[in-house]
Amino acid sequence: MNTKFFASALIAAAAFAAAPAFAGDNISGEVGYVPQVSSAKSSLTREAVRAEYLQAERNGTLPEVGEGADTGAVASAKSTLSRDAVRAEAVYAVRHGQLVGGEV
């Protein structure tokens, strides 16, 4: 009985001794999240940053990194067909069994 108690107490003491070693680590939140801390202060206002972003978006010069970076991949493929031509192709495909039926 004393051996089990002593072993349990020893394991608990080792766990408490090791706990401060994890104090600086972020073990919660998203996997791979590393907080970016910067002490540099920006001289730009919120409006100036927003204007720069909108200008880069209009020019198509936004960097393709980060969340949502792949959202423009589908939108960048421009079609040369008119709306009526696309609809006519869809109607033809449905009528000739090339597409499973649906609302066209």
N, C-alpha and C positions, 0 to 999 in steps of 0.2 A: 504494500500500500504506500509506504513512504517512498519507494523507488519511483512509482508512477507519479506521485505528487511532485517529487524532486525533478523528474524529467519534464513534466509539464511546466513547472516554474522556470526551468532553464530555457526551454523553448520560448516561453513568453518574454523572458528577459532579453533573449537574443533578438526577438522581433522588435521590442521597444528600442533596443540599442541601434538597430539598423534603420529605423524609421526616419531619423533626421537625414539620412543619406539620400532620400527621395524628395526632400522638401523643395528643392529647386526645380524638379522636373514637372512638366505638365503632363500628367498621366490621365487627364480627362479630355473630353472634347473629340474633335476629329482626329483621325489617324494621320500622323505626319504633320500635324499643326505645330509650327514653330512661331511664336509671337515675334513680330518684327518691331523692335523698339528703336526709335530714332530720336535723338536729342536736337536735331536741326529743325529750326523753325522756318516755315515758308513765308515768303513775303507776298505771295499771291492771295487775293481775296477768293472767296467761294465763287463769286460770279465770274472771275477771271478764269478759274480752273474749269468751270462749267462751259464757258465760251470756247476754251481750248479743246475740250473734249468734243463739243458739237462740231467744231471746225474739222477736227481729225476724223470724225465720223462721216462728215460730208465728203472729205477728200479720199476716204477709204484708207487712211494711214494708221488706223488703230492697231496696236500689236495683237497678234493672235495667241495670247496666253491668258490663263486665268479661267475663272468660271464663265461659262457662256461663250467662250471663244469660238466654238464651232457653230454657233447659231447663224452666222452669215454665210456658211458654206452652201446652203440650199438657196438662199436668196440671191447669191451672186450669179447663179446660172440663169441668164436672161433668155427668154424665148423670142424668136423672130416671127412666130405665128400669131395671127390675130385671134381674138376670143372666139369668133365664129368658126375659124378653121379648126381650132382645138375641139370645139363642140361637135363639129361635123365628123372629125376623126373618131371621137368617142361613140357617136351614134353608129357609125359604120362598124366599129369593132364589136359593139354589143349585138348588132343585127346579124353579123357574120360569125358569131360564136367565139370571137377572139378574147372577149372579156366576159366575166361572169356578170349577169344582169345587175341592174341597179338603176338608180335614178339618174337620168342624163338630161 
